[in-house]
């Protein structure tokens, strides 16, 4: 690997950029998932409140 990178320094740059992009994509997916989980939790709370409000 070191020999290949020493022969082609642009490859190290491409690998670094690819790693950065994958890290950013992972972070975006994690944030998106957390938003969905929070929304589902709020929906469940609202449903429970409605059930309690209409229970006699």
C-alpha positions as a LaTeX table, in Angstrom:
\begin{tabular}{lrrr}
\hline
Residue & $x$ (\AA) & $y$ (\AA) & $z$ (\AA) \\
\hline
Unk1 & 0.00 & 0.00 & 0.00 \\
Unk2 & 2.79 & 2.41 & 0.91 \\
Unk3 & 4.55 & 1.65 & $-2.37$ \\
Unk4 & 1.40 & 2.34 & $-4.39$ \\
Unk5 & 0.77 & 5.63 & $-2.59$ \\
Unk6 & 4.38 & 6.73 & $-2.94$ \\
Unk7 & 4.15 & 6.10 & $-6.69$ \\
Unk8 & 0.82 & 7.93 & $-6.98$ \\
Unk9 & 0.41 & 10.67 & $-4.33$ \\
Unk10 & $-2.95$ & 11.70 & $-5.80$ \\
Unk11 & $-4.30$ & 8.35 & $-4.69$ \\
Unk12 & $-3.75$ & 9.28 & $-1.03$ \\
Unk13 & $-5.74$ & 12.47 & $-1.58$ \\
Unk14 & $-8.56$ & 10.54 & $-3.26$ \\
Unk15 & $-8.63$ & 7.99 & $-0.43$ \\
Unk16 & $-8.71$ & 10.76 & 2.18 \\
Unk17 & $-11.55$ & 12.57 & 0.41 \\
Unk18 & $-13.50$ & 9.33 & 0.06 \\
Unk19 & $-13.06$ & 8.61 & 3.76 \\
Unk20 & $-14.26$ & 12.10 & 4.65 \\
Unk21 & $-17.32$ & 11.79 & 2.40 \\
Unk22 & $-18.23$ & 8.42 & 3.92 \\
Unk23 & $-17.90$ & 9.87 & 7.43 \\
Unk24 & $-20.16$ & 12.80 & 6.53 \\
Unk25 & $-22.73$ & 10.49 & 4.95 \\
Unk26 & $-22.74$ & 8.32 & 8.07 \\
Unk27 & $-23.26$ & 11.35 & 10.29 \\
Unk28 & $-26.13$ & 12.57 & 8.10 \\
Unk29 & $-27.83$ & 9.16 & 8.24 \\
Unk30 & $-27.44$ & 9.04 & 12.02 \\
Unk31 & $-29.00$ & 12.50 & 12.44 \\
Unk32 & $-31.84$ & 11.57 & 10.06 \\
Unk33 & $-32.49$ & 8.38 & 12.03 \\
Unk34 & $-32.53$ & 10.28 & 15.32 \\
Unk35 & $-35.04$ & 12.77 & 13.87 \\
Unk36 & $-37.33$ & 9.92 & 12.83 \\
Unk37 & $-37.06$ & 8.28 & 16.25 \\
Unk38 & $-37.90$ & 11.55 & 18.00 \\
Unk39 & $-40.88$ & 12.09 & 15.70 \\
Unk40 & $-42.17$ & 8.57 & 16.36 \\
Unk41 & $-41.77$ & 9.11 & 20.10 \\
Unk42 & $-43.78$ & 12.34 & 19.89 \\
Unk43 & $-46.46$ & 10.61 & 17.83 \\
Unk44 & $-46.72$ & 7.85 & 20.43 \\
Unk45 & $-47.04$ & 10.41 & 23.23 \\
Unk46 & $-49.74$ & 12.29 & 21.31 \\
Unk47 & $-51.64$ & 9.07 & 20.70 \\
Unk48 & $-51.43$ & 8.18 & 24.39 \\
Unk49 & $-52.68$ & 11.65 & 25.33 \\
Unk50 & $-55.61$ & 11.29 & 22.94 \\
Unk51 & $-56.46$ & 7.88 & 24.38 \\
Unk52 & $-56.45$ & 9.29 & 27.89 \\
Unk53 & $-58.46$ & 12.35 & 26.87 \\
Unk54 & $-61.25$ & 10.31 & 25.32 \\
Unk55 & $-61.33$ & 7.60 & 28.00 \\
Unk56 & $-64.21$ & 7.96 & 30.39 \\
\hline
\end{tabular}
